[in-house]
Amino acid sequence: MNRKALTAAVELDMLQRESFSYFMHETNRSNGLVIDKTALGWPASIAAVGLALAAYPVGIERGFITREAAHKRVLRTLQFFWNSQQGPEPDATGYRGFYYHFLNMKTGRRAWQCELSTIDTTFFVAGALTAGSYFDDPVNADEGEIRRLAEALYLRVDWPWAQNGGQAVSMGWKPESGFLPNRWDGYDEALLLYVLGLGSPTHPLPADSYGDWTSAYQWQDNYGYDYFYSGSMFTHQLSHIWVDFRGIQDSPMRSKGIDYFENSRRATLVQQQYAIANPGGFAGYGEYCWGITASDGPGPATLDVNGVQREFFDYVARGVPHGPDDGTIAPWVVVASLPFAPEIVLPTIDYFVHQVGLKTGNPYGFKATFNPSFPCNCSNPYGWVSPWHFGIDQGPMILMIENYRSEMLWRLMRNCPYIKNGLQRAGFTGGWLGAQ
């Protein structure tokens, strides 16, 4: 591959198309469920389903799928979720409008005794609302049904129930043991959860729940950047897939004179600066090799690497700058930061494509992670490469590339009344909120 022949636009085209092919080929077309991970016998992830629902409109606009084929897939997905079993039974698909984190790919029933997930349900209904906003043909019956079901699925979610008598929302619930002890407190990916919960006209969260969440924010200075801290990079990205936070502010952001978009930009720049400083002395880290987030890894293992005892993890919430960090890089999380800091993301994408060769032989673009420090006795000079692709990695790449290129998701969701209402109830003002 001649690296000089590929422009940034061509690389982004390629990444979008190849990532979109994950949803084309790793989806059960009879129910719309999307496999979480490309491993034998793995279940579906409802977050991956939500990302697929949001990605189909992008696929249409980019010529990856026809509108008719896409709306058939979307309608089948929404019909499955609307008609699937909702109840306290341990093998149901969901309860009180929420859905289990993982579902059997064939039956759609709960897998692995997992939790009813409040955050993954958030990403699912956000994807449904995206589809409802995009498929707007007033005379096409299927598109009308997509709009109806998308709204109905969102309106069914009982957000106050998930507070479990408190203010902040619980992370989940299990039929065997009840609510999980942890709640969504402090800045992270739950920003979208509170926006959608506050915006619901049927089961809204009370306004003070948002204040309880923001009260646990941590303002930090890292590598010369002041920002609201959240360790794993994906937490600075996922809410931004759907909400254009440029120029709108809630109380914490007004107090600091920035917005969430600028906050995520600073978190992205910290990622690069951390890799350049490389306090852990890991192989490969540098200006064009960064991107640390919750991800797959080569462990668990503790190994002697050039005279240094290093602990390697499997799936763990890696983060910057406070760790954990074991030398594992997640290329997808770099791509998902494209709208925030294209000047450092585009050269890093180019490096991953041409220097590390992360696309070579991979059907869905980048593999999830790689680790140059892990002694794998392999021919790749950049070390261990994950054997897997994940749906929750592929979706953000497609969608954040599109927001960078055309602002498509942001434009669609600015017209969603529930997003707008949720932002206003959370105290957001300014920017496009005041312009509409």
N, C-alpha and C positions, 0 to 999 in steps of 0.2 A: 504494500500500500504506500503510495507516494504521499507523504504527509503534507507537501507543499500544494498538492492538488485539492486538498479538502479545506474549504472555507468553514468558518464557524457556522454559517447557515446550513451547510451540507451536514456537518457533524450533528447539529441539533435535529435536522430532518431524520437522520439515521437513528439517533437515540429515541426519538418519539415513535417512529415507525416500529422499531424492534421492541421497544417496551410495550407498545400497544398490542403487539402480537401475543404477549403473555395472556392478555384477556381474551383474545380470539381463540387461543388453543388450550388454555387452562381453566376453562369455564364449562360447567355442566349445562349444556344448552337446554335441557328439559326444565331446569329450575333457576338458572342464573347464578348458581353458587360458584365462587371462584376459589380455587385451591390456595391455601396460605403459602405453601412452600412446595417446590418441585421435588418432593420425596415420595416414595411409594407408600400409598395408604394414608397420606396426610389429609386432614380435614380442611374444610373451607374456613375462611376468615370473613366475618361480616364487615370488617373495615375494608378488606380488599374488594368486597362486593360494592361498597359505597364508592370506592375509588374508580371501579369499573363503570358504574353508572355515570359518574362525572366525566369519565374519559371518552365514552361513546360520542358525545357531541364534538369533542376535539377530533376524534377519528373521522367523523363525517366531514368536518371542515377541512381536514388535511388530506382527504381522499383515501383513507385507509379502509373505509367501510361505507356502504351506501346508507342513506337515511332509512330506507325501508328495512334493511337487514338490522340496523341498529335499533330501530324502535321496536322490532319484534323481540330482540333480546331484552331490551329494557322492560317491555310490557310483561314478558314471561317472568322476569325477576320480581317485579313489583307484585304480580299476581300471586307468586309463590309466598312471598313474605306476608301478604295480606291474609291469605287463606291458611297459612301454617298454624300449628297449634300454639295458642297463647294460654298459659296456665301455670299453676305451681308444681305441676308434675315434673319429676327430675329428667324426663326424656322429651320435654316439650322443646319447641324452637325458640320461644320467648315468653315473656310475662310482663303485663302492664305496659305494653308497647315497646319494651326493651327486648334485646335479643342476646342470646349466648354468644360469647366471644368466638367459639369454634363450633361448627356444625358439620355433621356427617355429609360428605359430598353428594351422596345418593339420596338419603332419606330427608336431609335437612334438620335432623334432630340433634340435640345437644351432644357434643363430643367431649371425651376426656374429663367428665365431671367439672367442666370449666365454669366460670362465673358468668352470670348475667351482666354484661359489660356496659356501663354507662357511657364510657368514652368511645367504644367501638360502635355502639348504637348511634352516637352522635355523628360519626363519619358516614355510617350507612344512611341516615336520614338526610344528611347534607348532600350526599350523592343523589338520593331520590329527588330532593328539591331542585337540584341542578337539572336533572332530566326533565322535571316538570316545567322548569322555566324555559328550557330549550325547545322542547317539542310543543310548539305553539300553534300548529295548523288548526284553524277553527272548524274545518270541515272534515278532517281526517278522524274517524271514530277511534282508532287505536291511539292516536296522539292525545285525544280528549280523555281517554281512559288512563293514559300515563299521568296526565295532570291531576286527575281525580285521585288516583291511588297514591301518588307521591304526597299529596296534601293529607290524605286520610292517614297514611302511615305516620307522618309527623305529628298530626293532631292526636293520635292515640297514645303517644308517649306520656307517661305519668311522672313528670319530673319531680314534683313535690314528694311523691312516695319515696324516691331515691334519696331524699334528705334524711330519712329515718329519724325524724324528730329533732334533727339538728339544723344548722344553717348551711354549711358546705355540703355538697353532694357526695354521697358514698361512691367509691370506685366500683362497687358491684355487689351482687347478692347471689347466694347459693341456696337451693331448696333444702339442702341437708343442714345448713348451719346459719342461715340468715345473712344479714349484711356483712360485708367485709369491714374490718376495723379502720382501714385507711380512707380518707376523704380527699377530695380535690381542693387542696389548700395551697395557695402560693402559685406564682407564675409558671405555667407550663402549657401543654397542648389543650388543656381544658378550657381555654379562652372561648373556643367555639361552642363547647358544651353549655357554658353559661349564657352565651348570646342566644343560642337556640332555645334553651330552657326559659329564659326571660321573655322571649318573643312569642311563646306559645299562647294562643287565645283560648285554649281548652284547659290545659294543666300547667299554668305558668309558675316558674320559680318566683318567690318573693324577692323584691329588689335587694333586701339586706343580705341575701345569700351571696351576691356579687361582692358586696363590701367585705364580707367575711373572707372570701377567697383572696381579694387583693390585699387584705391586711397582713398576709404572710409573705408578701413580696420581699425580695432581697436585692437591694441596690449595691452593686459591687464595682470596683475598679480592677480590671484585669488587662495587663499589657497595654496600659494607657487608655483604655476605653471604659467609660462609665455606662452601665446598662443594668436592667433588671435581669438577674442571673437565672438561668436554668441550664443544667449541665449538658444533657444530651441534645445535640443540634436539632434533631427532628422536632423537639418541642417548640422551637422557634419558627417552625415552618408550617405545620399541618393546618393550623387555623387560617393561615394566610393563603392557602389554596383557594378558599371560598370567600374570604372577606378582604376587601381592599382597605387596609388600615392606613394608607397614606393620607396624612392631613387631618385625620380624625383622632380625638383624644378623649380618654376617660380621666377621672380624677388623678390616678397615679401618674399618668403621662403628662397631664397639664402641670403637675407639681415639678416635673423634671424638664419640661420644655421640649419634649420629643414626642414621637408616636411609636406604635408597635412596629411599624415597618423599619424605622431608624434603629429601634432596639434590636431587631433581628439582623440588620446590616452590621451593627457593632459586634453582635455575637459571631457572625460569619468572619469578620476581620480578626477577632480574637482566635478563632480556630486556626487561621493561617499563621498568626504570630506565635501561637503555641507550638505549631509544627516547626517553625523556623528556629525557635529557642530550643525545642526538643529536650526538655529537662530530664526525661527518662532515658535519653540516649538510644532511642529506637532506630533501627535501620530504615532508610528511605525517606524519613520525614524531611520536609523542606517547603520551600516557597510554592512548589507545584504538587506537593504530595501531602494532603491534609484531608480532614473530614472524619470526625470521631463522634459516634452516636451509639445509641442502643442498637446492638447488632449481633449477628452470628460471629463466631470466632473459632480458632483452631483448638482450643482447650476442651475440657480442663486438663491442664498438665503443668508441672513445675520442672523446668529443664535448666541445665547449665548451658548458657549461650556465651561463648567467648569469655569464660571465666566468671560470668555473672549469673546468679540464680534468678530466673524470671518465671513469674506465674502467668500462665495463659488461660483465658476464660473461653467458655462457649458463648451462649447468648447471655449478655449482661448489659446493663445500662451504662455503657461507656460515656465519659463526658470530659469536657474541657472547662477550666484548667485543673479541676480538683480530682479528676479521675472517676472511676477506674480507667486505666489505660494500659494496654498490653501490646501496643504496636499495631493494632488492627485498624485499617482504614476502610471506610464505607463510601465508595465513589458516588452512589446514588444521592447521598445527603449533600454532597458538593453541588450536584446538578440541581437539587431542589432549592439551593440558595441563589440560583441564577438571577432572579429579579432584584435581590438585595445588593449584590456586589458583582456585577458581570465582569468588571475589570480584573478580578482575581479568579472568578469561576471559569471563564472561557479558556484561559491558558491552562488551567488545571484539567479540564475536560480533554483538551488536546494532548496533554501529557499522559493521561490515563489511556487514551486511545492508541497513541503512537509509541510511547516509551514503555509503558507497562504492558500494553497489548491485551487489555482487559476485555476487549470485544471478540478477540480471535476465537472462533469455534463456539461462541455462545449464541444461542438462538434468540435470546431476549436482551441483547445489549450487554451492559455490565453485569457481572456476577455481584453478589451482595457485598462481599468484603475480600480483602487480601491482607496478608501480614508478612512483610519482608524480614521480620525478626525471628519468625518461627522456623526452626531447622527442620525442613520437610523432606530433605534429600530428593528434591525434584529439579527438573531441568529449568524451570522458570527462575530467572535471576531475581525476580521480585517476590519469591517465596510462596508461602501457602496462599491458595486462592479458594474461597468457598466453593463447594460443588453445587450450591443451590441458588435459585432465584426465589424471591418472595414477592407476593402481590402487593404488600404494603410498601415495598421499595419501588416497584415499577410505576404505580399510580402517581406518586408525587413528582417523579421525573417528567412524565407526560404533561401533567397539569401545570407545574411551575415553569416548564419551558414555554408552555402556551401563554401563561400570564406574562412572561417576559416578552414574548413575540407580539401578542395581540390583545392582552388583558381580557381574554375571552371569559374566563370564569368570574373574574371580578365584575365585568359588565353585566353578566347574567344575574349574579347574586345581588348587585346593587338594586335590581328591580324586584327582589324577593321581599314582600312586605314583612315577613317574619324576621328576616335578618335585620332589616331596618328598625323594626319595633324593638327587637332585642338589644341592639346597640344603643338606642335611645333610652331604654329602661335601665341600661347599665351606666348611663351618664355620659355617653359619647356625644360630642358636638363637633361642629366645624366641617370643613372639607365638603365632600360630596353629600354628606347627610344634610347639610344646610342648603345645598344647591338644588335639591329635587323638589 
